[in-house]
Amino acid sequence: MTVLSQIIEPDDMIKITSEFARLGDRCYLDNAGATLYPKSLITSINEDLLKNVYMNPHTDKNTKNYIEQIRCLILKHFNTDPSTYTLIFTSGTTQALKLVIESFQFMKNEDDDLNCGSFVYLEDNHTSVVGLRELAVDKDAEVVHIAHEDFLNVINTKAKQTSKYTNGGNSLVAYPAQSNFNGFKYPLNCIENIKNGCLNNHLKKHLCEINSDWYVLLDAAAYVATSKLDLAKVQPDFVSLSFYKIFGFPTGLGALLVKKSSENVLSQKRYFGGGTVDALLSNEHYHIKREIFHERFEDGSLSFLSIISLKQCLDTMYRIIPRIIHDDIMETISYHTFYLAKDLYCQLLDLRHRNGTKAIKFYLDSDFSDITKQGGVLTFNLVREDGTYIGFSEFQHMADLFNISVRTGCFCNSGSCQRHLHMSNKDMKDMYNAGHRCGDEVDLINEKPTGAIRISFGYYNTFEDVDKFVNMICRCFVNAKARKQKRIINHFVETPKIKHYNGNVNKIINEQIYFKNVDDVLINIPPMSTKIILKEICIFPIKSCGAFKILSGWNIGPKGFEYDREWMIVKDNGVCLTQKQNTRMCMIRPQIDLKQKVMILNFPGKTPISIPLENSINEVQKNGSLCHSKVCTDMIKGIDCGDEVADWISEALEVSFLRLIRQSSNDNRSLKKKKDEDKKLLSLSNQAQYLLINKATVKWLSEKIKDPLFTDDLNHLTDRFRGNLIIEMEQELLEREWHSVIIGNHEFKVEGQCPRCQMVCIDQQTGEKTVEPLRTIAEQFGGKLRFGIYLSYVGTVNKSDDRTLKTYSPIKAILNDDNISR
């Protein structure tokens, strides 16, 4: 903590953090994903736009001149000027990278395909760099990938200074200034060595004699966010970057910096857009490119308002950040973020479980001893007391619960991820075949992690953020009391009464289960329970709000229970609000009054409000408006329920401009199925029509929870899982084996287990957040956060028209649908 005085003083940090008051109690630790924009930046941009008139620079010379001034300011930020580098505005780093490879001249003479250069990329590059190889292949360049250690060894091998080859091709090497995976800073002082041919010997392993000139493409997107890129000291030929990584705003704007002496090699740009030519004939294959270099590459109208905002971005950054280190704000940011990450590293390094097992597996390429080799980033995974990994999805849910924003996965850096997780190419392909996709929540396969956790710091972060993060880890994953229970292996629960029979369930007779053994003989298994009954029916009329519990029976509709999740609350941007963003939602408790045909909303301390259950078409047209929103990637057609209930909800939840939306009757959202399966209609529920919870399994889970701070009784714990169908039986966990169930006269198909998130850690009576029960669910099921089973409605067993499901109905469970006889 003594480092604090070496970086930004407390008074200065107070001024900086006041710019980000909108965070509230949220701890933002994903600066590598996007820097946060300060409040005063947006204010100054708005003021500038309101008092000035900026026109298309193709029309207005004043706007064009202002943009040219901003080019110079950006170059000055990197300690260079237009005499050394040209700045081309792009839509971001990815377009800048693509522009280089599309325009790069690998062959000095188009007819000399024997002397085509190479495209060399570091295996640990961002996906946007690796993807350039496809374009390089199209240009007949030899594509070579180089491993992390090989690259570091090669660039430290001094190459003899050579003159330019007159007959050979041009080769391009692309590498990151800083790894976006773990913050390792690659050497920049090796650029001249690369240009002198230090990679030639490495390439001889792949190619014949190398006779090409070398050019360097530096991916600086991650580096320039928190470090100073001094182009007076190091001069790559091409530099790509995105401005939101530096300033937090604007998005969709980046730059390609081209060294003046290397402009001639970007000669193969084919497409030309508006503003990039001096002359053009549309009826003849004739055009002349602009003489000014950057104008040849900026197709169409620039994002001129975004570019103009960069002036305010620079002014704001230089105003709010003190120049403590070397009288330079970027050096100050670099030291500040480095020491935050180092402090986190030192704290996590000492974390151990009670049996002495280390709790953290780091993925580092430096040890935080040298700021020139490491940025303000730390990447790791958590390990349980028994040495097994905690999946990053489980961790993500707990971080979200504590309002901590982190990044998990592989961060679009497959090479670094593969290297640090010690996965072979076969392993990577097997993970894909097992169902894992980039960006999904499949975090463990065969108990091995598919990704990691990344923490990255910005200039607005403090040591309090570090402590909050470490405290969350200690509370959720490390300092919990040791559990004596045996872990459940292979992500399922042993059920000895069933597992030792080889065969499929064949019949259900008088609630007895029968199996066919290998000799096709029916074997009777003792009944799963003396009785399985439907104890309780719950519907949740408003998505993510409180439950309405049914005492007797309720009608089954085409999308699930009638009125279940038929409404949702949306924010002013049209996005659905859930308890994950506002825990007070659980205290909005709807009641359905079928006699009065109204839904009554109740909230502690507020007068109840009613809205009609049925609206005629004319009433909808008069009082409501059609709108659209999204639920789990599905576009929803809905009807706004009006201002009165919207104001009531906004006051209850203490959030302005909320609206209550009802799913339109002609909205045909359906359960995602295989092509040959009948699709079931869905209300606004996440994934299925019904959710079944076994109270015996809840009781089993309750007995596994050892946190003394968790005091839920069985009913309160059951409520956290927000099931529609609450059943009672003697055995726990058997519902995970079911294929279908018959409740009274109604048959339901099991659609799978319910994946769980941090919402189960919200007390459904008070809205208070707790660590449990998610932590224990993860521990008991090998990191798989699943509890309860999804059901879809099949129909009545006797083909009757009865659509009422009644509580205390008997339940029959079917383990397999092969040759079922009733």
HUTA-V428973 format. One record per residue. N is the residue number from 1. RES is the residue in three letters. NEAR is the number of other ideal C-beta (glycine too) atoms within 12 Angstrom. D_CENTER is the distance of its C-alpha to the mean C-alpha in whole Angstrom. Layout:
BEGIN
N|RES|NEAR|D_CENTER + N|RES|NEAR|D_CENTER
END
This chain:
BEGIN
1|MET|18|31 + 2|THR|9|34 + 3|VAL|23|32 + 4|LEU|21|31 + 5|SER|17|35 + 6|GLN|19|34 + 7|ILE|36|31 + 8|ILE|36|31 + 9|GLU|18|33 + 10|PRO|17|33 + 11|ASP|12|34 + 12|ASP|26|32 + 13|MET|29|29 + 14|ILE|17|30 + 15|LYS|22|30 + 16|ILE|33|27 + 17|THR|28|25 + 18|SER|17|27 + 19|GLU|29|25 + 20|PHE|32|22 + 21|ALA|17|24 + 22|ARG|16|21 + 23|LEU|25|19 + 24|GLY|13|21 + 25|ASP|16|20 + 26|ARG|24|17 + 27|CYS|36|16 + 28|TYR|35|14 + 29|LEU|41|13 + 30|ASP|34|11 + 31|ASN|42|14 + 32|ALA|44|13 + 33|GLY|30|10 + 34|ALA|27|12 + 35|THR|39|16 + 36|LEU|35|17 + 37|TYR|34|20 + 38|PRO|34|23 + 39|LYS|24|25 + 40|SER|25|28 + 41|LEU|34|26 + 42|ILE|24|25 + 43|THR|19|29 + 44|SER|29|31 + 45|ILE|32|29 + 46|ASN|17|30 + 47|GLU|16|33 + 48|ASP|23|34 + 49|LEU|19|33 + 50|LEU|11|35 + 51|LYS|10|38 + 52|ASN|20|38 + 53|VAL|15|38 + 54|TYR|29|36 + 55|MET|19|37 + 56|ASN|20|36 + 57|PRO|30|37 + 58|HIS|19|39 + 59|THR|15|41 + 60|ASP|18|41 + 61|LYS|13|42 + 62|ASN|18|42 + 63|THR|24|38 + 64|LYS|26|38 + 65|ASN|16|40 + 66|TYR|27|37 + 67|ILE|37|34 + 68|GLU|26|37 + 69|GLN|22|37 + 70|ILE|36|33 + 71|ARG|36|33 + 72|CYS|24|36 + 73|LEU|27|34 + 74|ILE|39|31 + 75|LEU|33|33 + 76|LYS|23|35 + 77|HIS|34|31 + 78|PHE|38|31 + 79|ASN|23|35 + 80|THR|29|36 + 81|ASP|20|38 + 82|PRO|25|39 + 83|SER|13|41 + 84|THR|27|39 + 85|TYR|37|36 + 86|THR|36|35 + 87|LEU|45|32 + 88|ILE|39|30 + 89|PHE|40|28 + 90|THR|38|25 + 91|SER|30|22 + 92|GLY|30|20 + 93|THR|46|20 + 94|THR|27|19 + 95|GLN|29|22 + 96|ALA|40|24 + 97|LEU|44|24 + 98|LYS|31|24 + 99|LEU|37|27 + 100|VAL|48|29 + 101|ILE|40|29 + 102|GLU|28|30 + 103|SER|36|33 + 104|PHE|43|34 + 105|GLN|32|37 + 106|PHE|40|37 + 107|MET|28|41 + 108|LYS|28|43 + 109|ASN|18|46 + 110|GLU|15|44 + 111|ASP|9|47 + 112|ASP|21|47 + 113|ASP|16|44 + 114|LEU|19|45 + 115|ASN|30|44 + 116|CYS|34|40 + 117|GLY|41|38 + 118|SER|42|35 + 119|PHE|45|31 + 120|VAL|46|30 + 121|TYR|40|26 + 122|LEU|43|25 + 123|GLU|32|23 + 124|ASP|41|20 + 125|ASN|42|20 + 126|HIS|40|16 + 127|THR|30|16 + 128|SER|36|17 + 129|VAL|46|21 + 130|VAL|32|21 + 131|GLY|23|21 + 132|LEU|41|24 + 133|ARG|29|26 + 134|GLU|19|26 + 135|LEU|29|28 + 136|ALA|37|30 + 137|VAL|18|31 + 138|ASP|18|33 + 139|LYS|30|35 + 140|ASP|22|36 + 141|ALA|34|35 + 142|GLU|30|35 + 143|VAL|31|31 + 144|VAL|33|31 + 145|HIS|32|28 + 146|ILE|33|29 + 147|ALA|23|27 + 148|HIS|29|26 + 149|GLU|16|29 + 150|ASP|26|32 + 151|PHE|36|30 + 152|LEU|24|31 + 153|ASN|17|34 + 154|VAL|31|35 + 155|ILE|34|35 + 156|ASN|18|37 + 157|THR|20|40 + 158|LYS|15|42 + 159|ALA|23|43 + 160|LYS|12|46 + 161|GLN|13|46 + 162|THR|21|47 + 163|SER|12|48 + 164|LYS|22|46 + 165|TYR|21|47 + 166|THR|15|49 + 167|ASN|18|48 + 168|GLY|29|45 + 169|GLY|37|42 + 170|ASN|43|39 + 171|SER|44|36 + 172|LEU|46|32 + 173|VAL|49|30 + 174|ALA|51|26 + 175|TYR|49|25 + 176|PRO|50|22 + 177|ALA|46|24 + 178|GLN|46|21 + 179|SER|43|19 + 180|ASN|44|15 + 181|PHE|44|14 + 182|ASN|45|17 + 183|GLY|48|19 + 184|PHE|39|22 + 185|LYS|37|24 + 186|TYR|44|26 + 187|PRO|31|30 + 188|LEU|31|31 + 189|ASN|19|34 + 190|CYS|30|35 + 191|ILE|33|34 + 192|GLU|23|38 + 193|ASN|27|38 + 194|ILE|42|36 + 195|LYS|33|38 + 196|ASN|22|41 + 197|GLY|35|40 + 198|CYS|34|39 + 199|LEU|42|37 + 200|ASN|34|40 + 201|ASN|21|41 + 202|HIS|30|37 + 203|LEU|31|37 + 204|LYS|17|41 + 205|LYS|17|39 + 206|HIS|21|38 + 207|LEU|27|40 + 208|CYS|16|44 + 209|GLU|16|45 + 210|ILE|31|43 + 211|ASN|28|44 + 212|SER|40|42 + 213|ASP|36|41 + 214|TRP|41|37 + 215|TYR|41|35 + 216|VAL|45|31 + 217|LEU|48|28 + 218|LEU|47|26 + 219|ASP|47|22 + 220|ALA|45|22 + 221|ALA|43|19 + 222|ALA|48|18 + 223|TYR|45|21 + 224|VAL|41|23 + 225|ALA|41|20 + 226|THR|44|22 + 227|SER|43|25 + 228|LYS|35|28 + 229|LEU|41|29 + 230|ASP|27|32 + 231|LEU|36|34 + 232|ALA|16|37 + 233|LYS|16|37 + 234|VAL|33|34 + 235|GLN|30|35 + 236|PRO|45|32 + 237|ASP|38|33 + 238|PHE|46|30 + 239|VAL|47|27 + 240|SER|46|24 + 241|LEU|43|22 + 242|SER|42|19 + 243|PHE|43|21 + 244|TYR|32|18 + 245|LYS|42|17 + 246|ILE|44|20 + 247|PHE|44|21 + 248|GLY|35|18 + 249|PHE|33|20 + 250|PRO|32|20 + 251|THR|22|17 + 252|GLY|21|19 + 253|LEU|38|21 + 254|GLY|39|22 + 255|ALA|46|25 + 256|LEU|49|27 + 257|LEU|47|30 + 258|VAL|42|33 + 259|LYS|34|36 + 260|LYS|24|39 + 261|SER|21|41 + 262|SER|35|38 + 263|GLU|29|38 + 264|ASN|21|40 + 265|VAL|34|38 + 266|LEU|35|36 + 267|SER|24|38 + 268|GLN|28|37 + 269|LYS|32|35 + 270|ARG|19|36 + 271|TYR|18|34 + 272|PHE|23|36 + 273|GLY|21|35 + 274|GLY|18|36 + 275|GLY|27|38 + 276|THR|29|38 + 277|VAL|25|41 + 278|ASP|15|45 + 279|ALA|14|46 + 280|LEU|18|46 + 281|LEU|10|48 + 282|SER|9|46 + 283|ASN|7|49 + 284|GLU|8|49 + 285|HIS|7|47 + 286|TYR|13|47 + 287|HIS|20|45 + 288|ILE|13|45 + 289|LYS|28|42 + 290|ARG|23|42 + 291|GLU|13|43 + 292|ILE|21|41 + 293|PHE|30|38 + 294|HIS|34|35 + 295|GLU|30|36 + 296|ARG|31|36 + 297|PHE|41|33 + 298|GLU|39|31 + 299|ASP|26|32 + 300|GLY|21|32 + 301|SER|24|32 + 302|LEU|38|30 + 303|SER|28|27 + 304|PHE|33|30 + 305|LEU|29|29 + 306|SER|32|26 + 307|ILE|38|28 + 308|ILE|36|30 + 309|SER|37|28 + 310|LEU|42|27 + 311|LYS|34|31 + 312|GLN|34|30 + 313|CYS|36|27 + 314|LEU|32|29 + 315|ASP|25|31 + 316|THR|32|29 + 317|MET|38|28 + 318|TYR|24|31 + 319|ARG|20|32 + 320|ILE|32|30 + 321|ILE|37|29 + 322|PRO|26|33 + 323|ARG|21|34 + 324|ILE|24|35 + 325|ILE|25|34 + 326|HIS|16|37 + 327|ASP|12|37 + 328|ASP|23|33 + 329|ILE|32|30 + 330|MET|33|28 + 331|GLU|28|30 + 332|THR|32|29 + 333|ILE|42|26 + 334|SER|39|26 + 335|TYR|36|28 + 336|HIS|42|26 + 337|THR|48|23 + 338|PHE|39|24 + 339|TYR|35|26 + 340|LEU|47|23 + 341|ALA|45|21 + 342|LYS|36|25 + 343|ASP|34|25 + 344|LEU|43|22 + 345|TYR|34|23 + 346|CYS|23|27 + 347|GLN|28|26 + 348|LEU|34|23 + 349|LEU|21|26 + 350|ASP|16|29 + 351|LEU|29|27 + 352|ARG|18|28 + 353|HIS|26|29 + 354|ARG|17|32 + 355|ASN|15|33 + 356|GLY|11|33 + 357|THR|20|30 + 358|LYS|21|27 + 359|ALA|35|24 + 360|ILE|35|22 + 361|LYS|29|21 + 362|PHE|32|21 + 363|TYR|35|20 + 364|LEU|31|22 + 365|ASP|30|24 + 366|SER|29|26 + 367|ASP|18|27 + 368|PHE|33|27 + 369|SER|13|31 + 370|ASP|15|30 + 371|ILE|31|28 + 372|THR|23|29 + 373|LYS|27|27 + 374|GLN|37|24 + 375|GLY|51|22 + 376|GLY|46|20 + 377|VAL|52|17 + 378|LEU|46|17 + 379|THR|46|16 + 380|PHE|40|17 + 381|ASN|39|16 + 382|LEU|42|18 + 383|VAL|30|22 + 384|ARG|35|24 + 385|GLU|28|27 + 386|ASP|23|28 + 387|GLY|17|26 + 388|THR|31|24 + 389|TYR|34|20 + 390|ILE|42|18 + 391|GLY|43|14 + 392|PHE|39|11 + 393|SER|38|10 + 394|GLU|44|13 + 395|PHE|45|13 + 396|GLN|35|9 + 397|HIS|38|11 + 398|MET|43|14 + 399|ALA|40|13 + 400|ASP|30|12 + 401|LEU|34|15 + 402|PHE|33|17 + 403|ASN|25|15 + 404|ILE|35|13 + 405|SER|33|10 + 406|VAL|42|9 + 407|ARG|34|7 + 408|THR|38|7 + 409|GLY|37|8 + 410|CYS|40|10 + 411|PHE|37|9 + 412|CYS|32|11 + 413|ASN|42|14 + 414|SER|36|15 + 415|GLY|34|19 + 416|SER|41|18 + 417|CYS|38|16 + 418|GLN|30|19 + 419|ARG|32|21 + 420|HIS|31|20 + 421|LEU|33|20 + 422|HIS|13|23 + 423|MET|27|22 + 424|SER|13|25 + 425|ASN|15|24 + 426|LYS|11|25 + 427|ASP|23|23 + 428|MET|26|20 + 429|LYS|15|22 + 430|ASP|17|23 + 431|MET|30|19 + 432|TYR|19|18 + 433|ASN|12|22 + 434|ALA|17|20 + 435|GLY|12|18 + 436|HIS|30|15 + 437|ARG|17|13 + 438|CYS|19|10 + 439|GLY|19|7 + 440|ASP|22|8 + 441|GLU|27|9 + 442|VAL|29|12 + 443|ASP|36|12 + 444|LEU|33|16 + 445|ILE|29|19 + 446|ASN|20|22 + 447|GLU|22|21 + 448|LYS|27|20 + 449|PRO|39|16 + 450|THR|37|14 + 451|GLY|44|12 + 452|ALA|42|12 + 453|ILE|47|11 + 454|ARG|45|12 + 455|ILE|49|13 + 456|SER|43|15 + 457|PHE|45|17 + 458|GLY|44|19 + 459|TYR|47|22 + 460|TYR|40|22 + 461|ASN|44|21 + 462|THR|35|24 + 463|PHE|30|25 + 464|GLU|21|24 + 465|ASP|40|21 + 466|VAL|33|21 + 467|ASP|20|23 + 468|LYS|29|21 + 469|PHE|42|18 + 470|VAL|34|21 + 471|ASN|24|23 + 472|MET|36|20 + 473|ILE|37|20 + 474|CYS|25|23 + 475|ARG|26|24 + 476|CYS|37|21 + 477|PHE|41|21 + 478|VAL|32|24 + 479|ASN|21|27 + 480|ALA|29|28 + 481|LYS|20|31 + 482|ALA|17|32 + 483|ARG|24|32 + 484|LYS|11|35 + 485|GLN|18|33 + 486|LYS|12|33 + 487|ARG|24|29 + 488|ILE|29|29 + 489|ILE|16|28 + 490|ASN|16|27 + 491|HIS|24|24 + 492|PHE|19|27 + 493|VAL|31|30 + 494|GLU|19|34 + 495|THR|23|36 + 496|PRO|12|39 + 497|LYS|22|41 + 498|ILE|29|40 + 499|LYS|17|38 + 500|HIS|13|42 + 501|TYR|26|43 + 502|ASN|14|42 + 503|GLY|25|42 + 504|ASN|25|40 + 505|VAL|33|41 + 506|ASN|28|44 + 507|LYS|27|45 + 508|ILE|35|45 + 509|ILE|18|48 + 510|ASN|12|49 + 511|GLU|26|45 + 512|GLN|21|46 + 513|ILE|37|44 + 514|TYR|29|46 + 515|PHE|30|44 + 516|LYS|25|46 + 517|ASN|18|47 + 518|VAL|11|47 + 519|ASP|11|51 + 520|ASP|13|50 + 521|VAL|14|51 + 522|LEU|22|50 + 523|ILE|24|49 + 524|ASN|21|49 + 525|ILE|32|46 + 526|PRO|19|47 + 527|PRO|22|45 + 528|MET|33|41 + 529|SER|27|43 + 530|THR|14|46 + 531|LYS|20|44 + 532|ILE|35|40 + 533|ILE|28|40 + 534|LEU|39|38 + 535|LYS|32|38 + 536|GLU|34|36 + 537|ILE|41|34 + 538|CYS|37|32 + 539|ILE|43|30 + 540|PHE|43|28 + 541|PRO|44|29 + 542|ILE|49|26 + 543|LYS|42|23 + 544|SER|38|21 + 545|CYS|43|25 + 546|GLY|34|28 + 547|ALA|38|30 + 548|PHE|34|33 + 549|LYS|28|35 + 550|ILE|32|37 + 551|LEU|13|41 + 552|SER|16|42 + 553|GLY|25|41 + 554|TRP|33|38 + 555|ASN|25|38 + 556|ILE|37|36 + 557|GLY|25|35 + 558|PRO|27|33 + 559|LYS|32|30 + 560|GLY|43|30 + 561|PHE|37|32 + 562|GLU|29|34 + 563|TYR|37|32 + 564|ASP|42|29 + 565|ARG|43|26 + 566|GLU|41|28 + 567|TRP|43|27 + 568|MET|43|23 + 569|ILE|44|23 + 570|VAL|38|21 + 571|LYS|25|21 + 572|ASP|16|23 + 573|ASN|14|20 + 574|GLY|22|20 + 575|VAL|21|17 + 576|CYS|39|18 + 577|LEU|35|18 + 578|THR|32|17 + 579|GLN|35|19 + 580|LYS|28|15 + 581|GLN|26|16 + 582|ASN|29|20 + 583|THR|32|21 + 584|ARG|35|25 + 585|MET|38|24 + 586|CYS|37|25 + 587|MET|31|29 + 588|ILE|43|29 + 589|ARG|31|31 + 590|PRO|40|32 + 591|GLN|29|36 + 592|ILE|35|37 + 593|ASP|20|41 + 594|LEU|19|42 + 595|LYS|9|45 + 596|GLN|14|45 + 597|LYS|15|42 + 598|VAL|22|39 + 599|MET|36|36 + 600|ILE|28|37 + 601|LEU|37|34 + 602|ASN|24|35 + 603|PHE|29|33 + 604|PRO|17|35 + 605|GLY|11|37 + 606|LYS|22|37 + 607|THR|14|40 + 608|PRO|21|38 + 609|ILE|27|38 + 610|SER|22|38 + 611|ILE|38|37 + 612|PRO|24|39 + 613|LEU|23|37 + 614|GLU|19|39 + 615|ASN|23|39 + 616|SER|12|42 + 617|ILE|15|41 + 618|ASN|9|43 + 619|GLU|15|41 + 620|VAL|23|38 + 621|GLN|13|39 + 622|LYS|12|41 + 623|ASN|20|38 + 624|GLY|28|35 + 625|SER|20|33 + 626|LEU|20|30 + 627|CYS|28|27 + 628|HIS|22|24 + 629|SER|35|20 + 630|LYS|22|17 + 631|VAL|33|17 + 632|CYS|24|14 + 633|THR|12|14 + 634|ASP|26|18 + 635|MET|18|20 + 636|ILE|34|22 + 637|LYS|23|26 + 638|GLY|36|27 + 639|ILE|34|30 + 640|ASP|32|30 + 641|CYS|38|32 + 642|GLY|25|34 + 643|ASP|19|34 + 644|GLU|21|36 + 645|VAL|35|33 + 646|ALA|31|30 + 647|ASP|20|32 + 648|TRP|27|33 + 649|ILE|40|29 + 650|SER|27|28 + 651|GLU|22|31 + 652|ALA|34|30 + 653|LEU|35|26 + 654|GLU|18|27 + 655|VAL|23|25 + 656|SER|13|27 + 657|PHE|19|27 + 658|LEU|36|25 + 659|ARG|37|26 + 660|LEU|43|27 + 661|ILE|40|27 + 662|ARG|40|28 + 663|GLN|42|27 + 664|SER|28|30 + 665|SER|22|32 + 666|ASN|15|32 + 667|ASP|28|28 + 668|ASN|19|28 + 669|ARG|36|24 + 670|SER|23|25 + 671|LEU|31|23 + 672|LYS|20|22 + 673|LYS|18|24 + 674|LYS|9|26 + 675|LYS|7|28 + 676|ASP|6|31 + 677|GLU|13|31 + 678|ASP|15|31 + 679|LYS|18|29 + 680|LYS|31|29 + 681|LEU|25|28 + 682|LEU|35|25 + 683|SER|42|25 + 684|LEU|41|22 + 685|SER|41|21 + 686|ASN|34|18 + 687|GLN|33|19 + 688|ALA|37|23 + 689|GLN|38|26 + 690|TYR|48|27 + 691|LEU|43|26 + 692|LEU|48|29 + 693|ILE|43|29 + 694|ASN|43|32 + 695|LYS|34|33 + 696|ALA|28|34 + 697|THR|40|31 + 698|VAL|39|30 + 699|LYS|25|33 + 700|TRP|30|33 + 701|LEU|39|29 + 702|SER|29|31 + 703|GLU|19|33 + 704|LYS|33|31 + 705|ILE|35|29 + 706|LYS|22|31 + 707|ASP|24|30 + 708|PRO|11|33 + 709|LEU|17|31 + 710|PHE|29|30 + 711|THR|17|32 + 712|ASP|30|31 + 713|ASP|17|34 + 714|LEU|25|34 + 715|ASN|22|34 + 716|HIS|24|31 + 717|LEU|36|29 + 718|THR|36|29 + 719|ASP|31|28 + 720|ARG|41|25 + 721|PHE|42|24 + 722|ARG|40|25 + 723|GLY|41|27 + 724|ASN|44|29 + 725|LEU|49|32 + 726|ILE|38|33 + 727|ILE|44|35 + 728|GLU|31|37 + 729|MET|34|39 + 730|GLU|22|40 + 731|GLN|32|37 + 732|GLU|30|34 + 733|LEU|32|31 + 734|LEU|36|33 + 735|GLU|45|31 + 736|ARG|33|29 + 737|GLU|31|31 + 738|TRP|39|32 + 739|HIS|28|32 + 740|SER|34|34 + 741|VAL|43|36 + 742|ILE|32|39 + 743|ILE|39|39 + 744|GLY|29|42 + 745|ASN|27|43 + 746|HIS|38|39 + 747|GLU|31|37 + 748|PHE|42|34 + 749|LYS|30|31 + 750|VAL|34|29 + 751|GLU|33|25 + 752|GLY|23|24 + 753|GLN|32|22 + 754|CYS|35|20 + 755|PRO|33|17 + 756|ARG|37|16 + 757|CYS|31|14 + 758|GLN|37|15 + 759|MET|36|17 + 760|VAL|45|20 + 761|CYS|41|20 + 762|ILE|40|22 + 763|ASP|29|26 + 764|GLN|36|26 + 765|GLN|23|30 + 766|THR|19|29 + 767|GLY|30|25 + 768|GLU|23|25 + 769|LYS|33|22 + 770|THR|34|23 + 771|VAL|38|22 + 772|GLU|36|23 + 773|PRO|44|23 + 774|LEU|45|20 + 775|ARG|42|21 + 776|THR|37|24 + 777|ILE|41|22 + 778|ALA|47|20 + 779|GLU|36|23 + 780|GLN|36|25 + 781|PHE|34|23 + 782|GLY|29|22 + 783|GLY|41|19 + 784|LYS|33|18 + 785|LEU|38|17 + 786|ARG|35|20 + 787|PHE|40|23 + 788|GLY|40|25 + 789|ILE|37|25 + 790|TYR|37|25 + 791|LEU|43|28 + 792|SER|37|29 + 793|TYR|36|33 + 794|VAL|27|35 + 795|GLY|22|38 + 796|THR|20|42 + 797|VAL|23|43 + 798|ASN|13|47 + 799|LYS|11|45 + 800|SER|12|47 + 801|ASP|11|45 + 802|ASP|18|45 + 803|ARG|21|41 + 804|THR|23|41 + 805|LEU|38|39 + 806|LYS|26|41 + 807|THR|26|40 + 808|TYR|22|42 + 809|SER|30|42 + 810|PRO|27|43 + 811|ILE|38|40 + 812|LYS|37|40 + 813|ALA|38|38 + 814|ILE|36|37 + 815|LEU|33|36 + 816|ASN|24|36 + 817|ASP|21|38 + 818|ASP|16|40 + 819|ASN|18|43 + 820|ILE|26|43 + 821|SER|14|46 + 822|ARG|18|47
END
